[in-house]
Amino acid sequence: MSMFLDRLYQEILEMTETVGNVLDTHTNEHLDVLDVKALAVIQSELSEQIDALKSARSALITVFDNIRNNKLPALMEDEGLEKFSLTGVGTVYTQDDAYVSIHSDKKSDAHEWLSDSGHGECIKPNVNANSLKALIKSLIKKGEDIPEDIFKITPYTQTRIRSK
């Protein structure tokens, strides 16, 4: 493995050990006897650990995507390989794919083209989840009735910590 991956792997092992220690230490019984300040400190520490894990995950995904989308396909093409088998790994092969989206100013044109081309089944109306959540919260705050047979609403309360 490269030095970068060795270091990253070691950091992930250390974080995994830390998470295991946190889970062992902070059982529900332990948390039940702590005061507000102690729980806030634990929440803050856990938030930092979560951020570190997210950062490590992001770095791994970057390396993974570079290998699977760039390095390995290019090397296989250079060597004239469409696929190969590797003991302990499996069959490695290339597959053509594409990222596809509609230009934001061409949504109606895309709908028209899809319909005219016999692909109308691809057209689905959608509601942005964040917009819907904001609307429902706003309506509840105003005291308006929300049809519960249409919307599943599960209220909860959580604490947050503003950046230091």
MDTraj code that builds the backbone (N, CA, C; nanometers):
import mdtraj as md
import numpy as np

residues = "MET SER MET PHE LEU ASP ARG LEU TYR GLN GLU ILE LEU GLU MET THR GLU THR VAL GLY ASN VAL LEU ASP THR HIS THR ASN GLU HIS LEU ASP VAL LEU ASP VAL LYS ALA LEU ALA VAL ILE GLN SER GLU LEU SER GLU GLN ILE ASP ALA LEU LYS SER ALA ARG SER ALA LEU ILE THR VAL PHE ASP ASN ILE ARG ASN ASN LYS LEU PRO ALA LEU MET GLU ASP GLU GLY LEU GLU LYS PHE SER LEU THR GLY VAL GLY THR VAL TYR THR GLN ASP ASP ALA TYR VAL SER ILE HIS SER ASP LYS LYS SER ASP ALA HIS GLU TRP LEU SER ASP SER GLY HIS GLY GLU CYS ILE LYS PRO ASN VAL ASN ALA ASN SER LEU LYS ALA LEU ILE LYS SER LEU ILE LYS LYS GLY GLU ASP ILE PRO GLU ASP ILE PHE LYS ILE THR PRO TYR THR GLN THR ARG ILE ARG SER LYS".split()
xyz = np.array([
    [0.0849, -0.1191, 0.0000],
    [0.0000, 0.0000, 0.0000],
    [0.0884, 0.1239, 0.0000],
    [0.0340, 0.2315, -0.0509],
    [0.1089, 0.3569, -0.0513],
    [0.1172, 0.4133, 0.0900],
    [0.2090, 0.5056, 0.1095],
    [0.2233, 0.5707, 0.2406],
    [0.0933, 0.6396, 0.2800],
    [0.0293, 0.7039, 0.1826],
    [-0.0967, 0.7737, 0.2082],
    [-0.2015, 0.6764, 0.2605],
    [-0.2179, 0.5636, 0.1904],
    [-0.3186, 0.4658, 0.2315],
    [-0.2824, 0.4014, 0.3649],
    [-0.1532, 0.3754, 0.3865],
    [-0.1096, 0.3208, 0.5162],
    [-0.1479, 0.4144, 0.6298],
    [-0.1202, 0.5437, 0.6116],
    [-0.1508, 0.6430, 0.7154],
    [-0.3013, 0.6536, 0.7371],
    [-0.3756, 0.6577, 0.6276],
    [-0.5206, 0.6681, 0.6357],
    [-0.5799, 0.5451, 0.7036],
    [-0.5301, 0.4283, 0.6672],
    [-0.5776, 0.3041, 0.7277],
    [-0.5498, 0.3046, 0.8776],
    [-0.4319, 0.3487, 0.9178],
    [-0.3967, 0.3549, 1.0601],
    [-0.4892, 0.4515, 1.1345],
    [-0.5175, 0.5660, 1.0730],
    [-0.6086, 0.6627, 1.1355],
    [-0.7475, 0.6023, 1.1523],
    [-0.7940, 0.5285, 1.0523],
    [-0.9265, 0.4668, 1.0601],
    [-0.9283, 0.3602, 1.1695],
    [-0.8214, 0.2816, 1.1807],
    [-0.8143, 0.1821, 1.2884],
    [-0.8202, 0.2487, 1.4260],
    [-0.7478, 0.3599, 1.4399],
    [-0.7490, 0.4324, 1.5666],
    [-0.8883, 0.4890, 1.5966],
    [-0.9537, 0.5429, 1.4935],
    [-1.0888, 0.5954, 1.5123],
    [-1.1859, 0.4839, 1.5483],
    [-1.1700, 0.3686, 1.4848],
    [-1.2566, 0.2550, 1.5136],
    [-1.2397, 0.2118, 1.6587],
    [-1.1153, 0.2108, 1.7053],
    [-1.0897, 0.1764, 1.8451],
    [-1.1532, 0.2795, 1.9382],
    [-1.1406, 0.4071, 1.9014],
    [-1.2002, 0.5136, 1.9819],
    [-1.3518, 0.4976, 1.9876],
    [-1.4132, 0.4672, 1.8730],
    [-1.5583, 0.4487, 1.8688],
    [-1.5977, 0.3315, 1.9580],
    [-1.5213, 0.2229, 1.9510],
    [-1.5490, 0.1073, 2.0374],
    [-1.5411, 0.1442, 2.1840],
    [-1.4398, 0.2239, 2.2202],
    [-1.4264, 0.2689, 2.3589],
    [-1.5431, 0.3574, 2.4000],
    [-1.5856, 0.4443, 2.3096],
    [-1.6984, 0.5326, 2.3387],
    [-1.8236, 0.4493, 2.3634],
    [-1.8471, 0.3502, 2.2784],
    [-1.9655, 0.2656, 2.2934],
    [-1.9603, 0.1868, 2.4234],
    [-1.8402, 0.1388, 2.4602],
    [-1.8264, 0.0659, 2.5862],
    [-1.8483, 0.1570, 2.7062],
    [-1.7964, 0.2794, 2.6989],
    [-1.8009, 0.3730, 2.8108],
    [-1.9369, 0.4381, 2.8279],
    [-1.9995, 0.4745, 2.7171],
    [-2.1219, 0.5542, 2.7244],
    [-2.2457, 0.4698, 2.6984],
    [-2.2680, 0.3741, 2.7861],
    [-2.3902, 0.2955, 2.7778],
    [-2.5062, 0.3836, 2.8226],
    [-2.6268, 0.3432, 2.7919],
    [-2.7436, 0.4211, 2.8343],
    [-2.7460, 0.4412, 2.9850],
    [-2.7060, 0.3380, 3.0594],
    [-2.7053, 0.3510, 3.2054],
    [-2.6078, 0.4598, 3.2496],
    [-2.4933, 0.4652, 3.1840],
    [-2.3935, 0.5670, 3.2169],
    [-2.4445, 0.7059, 3.1802],
    [-2.5055, 0.7182, 3.0648],
    [-2.5541, 0.8481, 3.0202],
    [-2.6684, 0.8984, 3.1081],
    [-2.7488, 0.8064, 3.1631],
    [-2.8634, 0.8452, 3.2464],
    [-2.8229, 0.9179, 3.3740],
    [-2.7004, 0.8974, 3.4204],
    [-2.6591, 0.9594, 3.5466],
    [-2.5767, 1.0862, 3.5265],
    [-2.5557, 1.1256, 3.4031],
    [-2.4757, 1.2449, 3.3767],
    [-2.5623, 1.3698, 3.3767],
    [-2.4980, 1.4829, 3.4072],
    [-2.5720, 1.6093, 3.4063],
    [-2.5672, 1.6729, 3.2670],
    [-2.6320, 1.7852, 3.2536],
    [-2.6452, 1.8548, 3.1258],
    [-2.5088, 1.8888, 3.0665],
    [-2.4184, 1.9428, 3.1478],
    [-2.2873, 1.9838, 3.0966],
    [-2.2055, 1.8642, 3.0497],
    [-2.2093, 1.7562, 3.1252],
    [-2.1338, 1.6366, 3.0870],
    [-2.1864, 1.5798, 2.9555],
    [-2.3177, 1.5753, 2.9398],
    [-2.3758, 1.5258, 2.8155],
    [-2.3404, 1.6167, 2.6981],
    [-2.3373, 1.7480, 2.7204],
    [-2.3003, 1.8411, 2.6139],
    [-2.1550, 1.8193, 2.5714],
    [-2.0661, 1.7945, 2.6674],
    [-1.9256, 1.7677, 2.6363],
    [-1.9144, 1.6386, 2.5541],
    [-1.9865, 1.5358, 2.5958],
    [-1.9834, 1.4090, 2.5222],
    [-2.0369, 1.4287, 2.3812],
    [-2.1465, 1.5036, 2.3673],
    [-2.2020, 1.5292, 2.2344],
    [-2.0992, 1.6004, 2.1478],
    [-2.0313, 1.6988, 2.2033],
    [-1.9298, 1.7729, 2.1285],
    [-1.8154, 1.6813, 2.0851],
    [-1.7679, 1.5968, 2.1767],
    [-1.6598, 1.5040, 2.1437],
    [-1.7030, 1.4057, 2.0356],
    [-1.8252, 1.3560, 2.0463],
    [-1.8759, 1.2644, 1.9443],
    [-1.8888, 1.3339, 1.8094],
    [-1.9291, 1.4588, 1.8110],
    [-1.9403, 1.5356, 1.6871],
    [-1.8036, 1.5460, 1.6186],
    [-1.6994, 1.5703, 1.6979],
    [-1.5645, 1.5777, 1.6425],
    [-1.5217, 1.4435, 1.5837],
    [-1.5536, 1.3346, 1.6524],
    [-1.5207, 1.2013, 1.6016],
    [-1.5954, 1.1724, 1.4717],
    [-1.7222, 1.2099, 1.4664],
    [-1.8030, 1.1902, 1.3458],
    [-1.7433, 1.2688, 1.2293],
    [-1.7037, 1.3935, 1.2558],
    [-1.6413, 1.4750, 1.1511],
    [-1.5125, 1.4108, 1.1010],
    [-1.4326, 1.3562, 1.1920],
    [-1.3076, 1.2905, 1.1523],
    [-1.3365, 1.1675, 1.0674],
    [-1.4378, 1.0904, 1.1051],
    [-1.4746, 0.9731, 1.0262],
    [-1.5258, 1.0130, 0.8883],
    [-1.6036, 1.1204, 0.8819],
    [-1.6535, 1.1687, 0.7525],
    [-1.5365, 1.2097, 0.6636],
    [-1.4381, 1.2760, 0.7223],
    [-1.3213, 1.3199, 0.6471],
    [-1.2433, 1.1998, 0.5945],
    [-1.2244, 1.0996, 0.6790],
    [-1.1536, 0.9787, 0.6366],
    [-1.2313, 0.9072, 0.5267],
    [-1.3624, 0.8998, 0.5423],
    [-1.4470, 0.8350, 0.4420],
    [-1.4357, 0.9084, 0.3083],
    [-1.4386, 1.0395, 0.3146],
    [-1.4280, 1.1207, 0.1939],
    [-1.2943, 1.0966, 0.1233],
    [-1.1864, 1.0887, 0.1999],
    [-1.0546, 1.0639, 0.1412],
    [-1.0500, 0.9260, 0.0761],
    [-1.1069, 0.8261, 0.1426],
    [-1.1101, 0.6916, 0.0855],
    [-1.1911, 0.6880, -0.0430],
    [-1.3052, 0.7553, -0.0444],
    [-1.3896, 0.7577, -0.1635],
    [-1.3168, 0.8252, -0.2793],
    [-1.2415, 0.9309, -0.2511],
    [-1.1661, 1.0005, -0.3551],
    [-1.0642, 0.9065, -0.4194],
    [-0.9897, 0.8338, -0.3365],
    [-0.8902, 0.7397, -0.3889],
    [-0.9610, 0.6265, -0.4636],
    [-1.0667, 0.5722, -0.4042],
    [-1.1441, 0.4635, -0.4658],
    [-1.1970, 0.5049, -0.6026],
    [-1.2594, 0.6232, -0.6103],
    [-1.3146, 0.6713, -0.7373],
    [-1.2053, 0.6952, -0.8410],
    [-1.0911, 0.7459, -0.7993],
    [-0.9803, 0.7682, -0.8922],
    [-0.9315, 0.6354, -0.9505],
    [-0.9224, 0.5335, -0.8649],
    [-0.8785, 0.4029, -0.9128],
    [-0.9816, 0.3432, -1.0070],
    [-1.1100, 0.3415, -0.9646],
    [-1.2106, 0.2714, -1.0460],
    [-1.2537, 0.3483, -1.1701],
    [-1.2437, 0.4814, -1.1690],
    [-1.2886, 0.5610, -1.2833],
    [-1.1760, 0.6077, -1.3745],
    [-1.0522, 0.6035, -1.3274],
    [-0.9414, 0.6567, -1.4068],
    [-0.8261, 0.5584, -1.4210],
    [-0.7564, 0.5338, -1.3119],
    [-0.6304, 0.4587, -1.3172],
    [-0.6474, 0.3168, -1.3707],
    [-0.7354, 0.2384, -1.3085],
    [-0.7487, 0.0987, -1.3494],
    [-0.8071, 0.0833, -1.4894],
    [-0.9127, 0.1559, -1.5265],
    [-0.9606, 0.1426, -1.6652],
    [-0.8544, 0.1815, -1.7689],
    [-0.7783, 0.2868, -1.7422],
    [-0.6743, 0.3292, -1.8369],
    [-0.5658, 0.2237, -1.8485],
    [-0.5237, 0.1680, -1.7360],
    [-0.4198, 0.0656, -1.7374],
    [-0.4697, -0.0609, -1.8074],
    [-0.5942, -0.0988, -1.7832],
    [-0.6500, -0.2158, -1.8509],
    [-0.6568, -0.1925, -2.0019],
    [-0.6955, -0.0709, -2.0419],
    [-0.6995, -0.0392, -2.1853],
    [-0.5594, -0.0458, -2.2450],
    [-0.4606, 0.0123, -2.1752],
    [-0.3219, 0.0086, -2.2223],
    [-0.2726, -0.1349, -2.2403],
    [-0.3170, -0.2235, -2.1531],
    [-0.2719, -0.3626, -2.1580],
    [-0.3647, -0.4513, -2.2418],
    [-0.4684, -0.3895, -2.3022],
    [-0.5596, -0.4636, -2.3878],
    [-0.6497, -0.5612, -2.3133],
    [-0.6791, -0.5317, -2.1882],
    [-0.7627, -0.6200, -2.1062],
    [-0.9056, -0.5669, -2.0975],
    [-1.0014, -0.6541, -2.1263],
    [-1.1417, -0.6188, -2.1026],
    [-1.1841, -0.6663, -1.9651],
    [-1.1255, -0.7805, -1.9231],
    [-1.1501, -0.8323, -1.7886],
    [-1.0387, -0.9275, -1.7508],
    [-1.0243, -0.9496, -1.6203],
    [-0.9294, -1.0485, -1.5705],
    [-0.9760, -1.0932, -1.4325],
    [-0.9301, -1.2116, -1.3927],
    [-0.9641, -1.2653, -1.2607],
    [-0.8424, -1.2574, -1.1714],
    [-0.8688, -1.2296, -1.0460],
    [-0.7618, -1.2163, -0.9482],
    [-0.8033, -1.2918, -0.8221],
    [-0.7222, -1.3874, -0.7809],
    [-0.7521, -1.4660, -0.6619],
    [-0.7670, -1.3746, -0.5414],
    [-0.8730, -1.3964, -0.4668],
    [-0.8988, -1.3154, -0.3482],
    [-0.9726, -1.1868, -0.3775],
    [-0.9866, -1.1546, -0.5055],
    [-1.0565, -1.0320, -0.5456],
    [-1.1798, -1.0667, -0.6272],
    [-1.1607, -1.1443, -0.7324],
    [-1.2700, -1.1804, -0.8215],
    [-1.2389, -1.1374, -0.9628],
    [-1.3446, -1.1210, -1.0426],
    [-1.3274, -1.0798, -1.1817],
    [-1.3328, -0.9276, -1.1891],
    [-1.2319, -0.8722, -1.2509],
    [-1.2233, -0.7274, -1.2683],
    [-1.2536, -0.6982, -1.4142],
    [-1.3488, -0.6093, -1.4397],
    [-1.3844, -0.5768, -1.5781],
    [-1.4244, -0.4307, -1.5888],
    [-1.4238, -0.3818, -1.7123],
    [-1.4674, -0.2448, -1.7353],
    [-1.6121, -0.2475, -1.7843],
    [-1.6844, -0.1433, -1.7500],
    [-1.8235, -0.1305, -1.7927],
    [-1.8482, 0.0159, -1.8274],
    [-1.9038, 0.0383, -1.9445],
    [-1.9354, 0.1745, -1.9851],
    [-2.0574, 0.2237, -1.9091],
    [-2.0552, 0.3486, -1.8717],
    [-2.1643, 0.4096, -1.7956],
    [-2.1659, 0.5581, -1.8283],
    [-2.2589, 0.6317, -1.7741],
    [-2.2659, 0.7757, -1.7998],
    [-2.3384, 0.8459, -1.6855],
    [-2.2968, 0.9680, -1.6568],
    [-2.3725, 1.0544, -1.5677],
    [-2.4699, 1.1313, -1.6560],
    [-2.5959, 1.1364, -1.6178],
    [-2.6960, 1.2023, -1.7013],
    [-2.7812, 1.2939, -1.6146],
    [-2.8058, 1.4131, -1.6625],
    [-2.8967, 1.5063, -1.5957],
    [-2.9564, 1.5984, -1.7013],
    [-3.0539, 1.6742, -1.6626],
    [-3.1197, 1.7694, -1.7527],
    [-3.0688, 1.9088, -1.7175],
    [-3.0325, 1.9849, -1.8176],
    [-2.9945, 2.1237, -1.7922],
    [-3.1126, 2.1935, -1.7256],
    [-3.0817, 2.2736, -1.6255],
    [-3.1877, 2.3335, -1.5449],
    [-3.2854, 2.4168, -1.6266],
    [-3.2389, 2.4800, -1.7326],
    [-3.3272, 2.5643, -1.8133],
    [-3.3948, 2.4877, -1.9276],
    [-3.3759, 2.3567, -1.9307],
    [-3.4302, 2.2763, -2.0404],
    [-3.5260, 2.1668, -1.9928],
    [-3.5770, 2.1803, -1.8709],
    [-3.6634, 2.0762, -1.8156],
    [-3.7878, 2.0530, -1.9016],
    [-3.8544, 2.1606, -1.9436],
    [-3.9762, 2.1425, -2.0246],
    [-3.9415, 2.0841, -2.1614],
    [-3.8303, 2.1262, -2.2185],
    [-3.7864, 2.0689, -2.3462],
    [-3.7580, 1.9191, -2.3313],
    [-3.6948, 1.8818, -2.2210],
    [-3.6642, 1.7414, -2.1973],
    [-3.7933, 1.6614, -2.1822],
    [-3.8904, 1.7168, -2.1071],
    [-4.0191, 1.6486, -2.0908],
    [-4.0870, 1.6301, -2.2266],
    [-4.0844, 1.7339, -2.3088],
    [-4.1463, 1.7264, -2.4414],
    [-4.0765, 1.6213, -2.5269],
    [-3.9434, 1.6231, -2.5264],
    [-3.8681, 1.5278, -2.6062],
    [-3.8949, 1.3851, -2.5603],
    [-3.8932, 1.3640, -2.4293],
    [-3.9186, 1.2299, -2.3769],
    [-4.0577, 1.1814, -2.4158],
    [-4.1577, 1.2687, -2.4043],
    [-4.2948, 1.2321, -2.4429],
    [-4.3035, 1.2013, -2.5907],
    [-4.2488, 1.2920, -2.6731],
    [-4.2535, 1.2741, -2.8189],
    [-4.1761, 1.1500, -2.8637],
    [-4.0753, 1.1128, -2.7874],
    [-3.9915, 0.9981, -2.8240],
    [-4.0445, 0.8670, -2.7674],
    [-4.1604, 0.8724, -2.7038],
    [-4.2177, 0.7503, -2.6484],
    [-4.1588, 0.7078, -2.5157],
    [-4.0959, 0.8027, -2.4455],
    [-4.0355, 0.7711, -2.3164],
    [-4.1016, 0.8509, -2.2038],
    [-4.2292, 0.8758, -2.2191],
    [-4.3023, 0.9544, -2.1198],
    [-4.3030, 0.8933, -1.9811],
    [-4.2819, 0.7607, -1.9744],
    [-4.2798, 0.6952, -1.8433],
    [-4.1630, 0.7426, -1.7573],
    [-4.0636, 0.8062, -1.8184],
    [-3.9493, 0.8593, -1.7427],
    [-3.9845, 0.9873, -1.6686],
    [-4.0922, 1.0513, -1.7101],
    [-4.1290, 1.1795, -1.6509],
    [-4.2088, 1.1535, -1.5247],
    [-4.1545, 1.1974, -1.4143],
    [-4.2209, 1.1815, -1.2856],
    [-4.2172, 1.3157, -1.2133],
    [-4.3324, 1.3603, -1.1664],
    [-4.3287, 1.4833, -1.0864],
    [-4.2593, 1.4526, -0.9537],
    [-4.1844, 1.5480, -0.9052],
    [-4.1170, 1.5234, -0.7783],
    [-4.1320, 1.6427, -0.6858],
    [-4.1129, 1.6149, -0.5608],
    [-4.1170, 1.7184, -0.4592],
    [-3.9842, 1.7115, -0.3859],
    [-3.9176, 1.8234, -0.3756],
    [-3.7912, 1.8285, -0.3043],
    [-3.8164, 1.8033, -0.1561],
    [-3.7462, 1.7060, -0.1003],
    [-3.7670, 1.6653, 0.0389],
    [-3.7422, 1.7795, 0.1371],
    [-3.6378, 1.8573, 0.1153],
    [-3.6073, 1.9674, 0.2067],
    [-3.7141, 2.0769, 0.1996],
    [-3.7621, 2.1047, 0.0795],
    [-3.8674, 2.2058, 0.0637],
    [-3.9959, 2.1601, 0.1305],
    [-4.0295, 2.0318, 0.1133],
    [-4.1496, 1.9780, 0.1752],
    [-4.1397, 1.9850, 0.3269],
    [-4.0257, 1.9466, 0.3816],
    [-4.0048, 1.9512, 0.5258],
    [-4.0215, 2.0936, 0.5777],
    [-3.9613, 2.1897, 0.5100],
    [-3.9715, 2.3300, 0.5521],
    [-4.1171, 2.3780, 0.5468],
    [-4.1887, 2.3406, 0.4413],
    [-4.3290, 2.3793, 0.4282],
    [-4.4118, 2.3207, 0.5408],
    [-4.3989, 2.1906, 0.5646],
    [-4.4783, 2.1243, 0.6685],
    [-4.4476, 2.1834, 0.8055],
    [-4.3217, 2.2054, 0.8363],
    [-4.2850, 2.2663, 0.9648],
    [-4.3479, 2.4040, 0.9791],
    [-4.3461, 2.4811, 0.8709],
    [-4.4045, 2.6148, 0.8720],
    [-4.5553, 2.6081, 0.8958],
    [-4.6229, 2.5163, 0.8281],
    [-4.7673, 2.5018, 0.8440],
    [-4.8037, 2.4561, 0.9851],
    [-4.7253, 2.3642, 1.0402],
    [-4.7502, 2.3179, 1.1773],
    [-4.7316, 2.4331, 1.2742],
    [-4.6288, 2.5122, 1.2539],
    [-4.6015, 2.6271, 1.3408],
    [-4.7176, 2.7269, 1.3384],
    [-4.7815, 2.7396, 1.2211],
    [-4.8966, 2.8301, 1.2067],
    [-5.0249, 2.7679, 1.2590],
    [-5.0196, 2.6402, 1.2985],
    [-5.1376, 2.5732, 1.3517],
    [-5.2293, 2.5159, 1.2456],
    [-5.1822, 2.5062, 1.1235],
    [-5.2659, 2.4527, 1.0157],
    [-5.2674, 2.3006, 1.0198],
    [-5.3781, 2.2436, 0.9754],
    [-5.3924, 2.0987, 0.9718],
    [-5.3155, 2.0412, 0.8533],
    [-5.2483, 1.9316, 0.8786],
    [-5.1743, 1.8600, 0.7749],
    [-5.2420, 1.7237, 0.7597],
    [-5.2794, 1.6852, 0.6385],
    [-5.3451, 1.5552, 0.6196],
    [-5.2474, 1.4402, 0.6484],
    [-5.2674, 1.3765, 0.7629],
    [-5.1757, 1.2704, 0.8044],
    [-5.1868, 1.1450, 0.7180],
    [-5.2960, 1.1342, 0.6423],
    [-5.3070, 1.0200, 0.5521],
    [-5.2222, 1.0399, 0.4269],
    [-5.1746, 1.1612, 0.4063],
    [-5.0895, 1.1909, 0.2911],
    [-4.9430, 1.2035, 0.3329],
    [-4.9200, 1.2643, 0.4473],
    [-4.7832, 1.2891, 0.4925],
    [-4.7532, 1.2122, 0.6201],
    [-4.6375, 1.1517, 0.6245],
    [-4.5889, 1.0871, 0.7463],
    [-4.5026, 1.1902, 0.8179],
    [-4.5445, 1.2272, 0.9359],
    [-4.4726, 1.3296, 1.0122],
    [-4.4327, 1.2679, 1.1456],
    [-4.3052, 1.2660, 1.1727],
    [-4.2534, 1.2125, 1.2979],
    [-4.1726, 1.3215, 1.3667],
    [-4.2358, 1.3940, 1.4560],
    [-4.1621, 1.5021, 1.5239],
    [-4.0604, 1.4461, 1.6241],
    [-3.9531, 1.5193, 1.6441],
    [-3.8521, 1.4829, 1.7424],
    [-3.7805, 1.6088, 1.7863],
    [-3.7078, 1.5982, 1.8956],
    [-3.6290, 1.7087, 1.9466],
    [-3.4855, 1.6631, 1.9559],
    [-3.3930, 1.7479, 1.9163],
    [-3.2520, 1.7148, 1.9268],
    [-3.1755, 1.8376, 1.9707],
    [-3.0587, 1.8131, 2.0268],
    [-2.9709, 1.9246, 2.0623],
    [-2.8683, 1.9422, 1.9526],
    [-2.8204, 2.0634, 1.9400],
    [-2.7146, 2.0954, 1.8435],
    [-2.6109, 2.1800, 1.9148],
    [-2.4938, 2.1807, 1.8631],
    [-2.3877, 2.2626, 1.9188],
    [-2.3355, 2.3526, 1.8099],
    [-2.3374, 2.4800, 1.8317],
    [-2.2838, 2.5769, 1.7366],
    [-2.1317, 2.5646, 1.7351],
    [-2.0702, 2.5923, 1.6255],
    [-1.9246, 2.5839, 1.6145],
    [-1.8582, 2.6673, 1.7212],
    [-1.7459, 2.6176, 1.7693],
    [-1.6708, 2.6876, 1.8749],
    [-1.6173, 2.8192, 1.8267],
])
top = md.Topology()
chain = top.add_chain()
for i, resn in enumerate(residues, 1):
    res = top.add_residue(resn, chain, resSeq=i)
    for name in ("N", "CA", "C"):
        top.add_atom(name, md.element.get_by_symbol(name[0]), res)
traj = md.Trajectory(xyz[None], top)
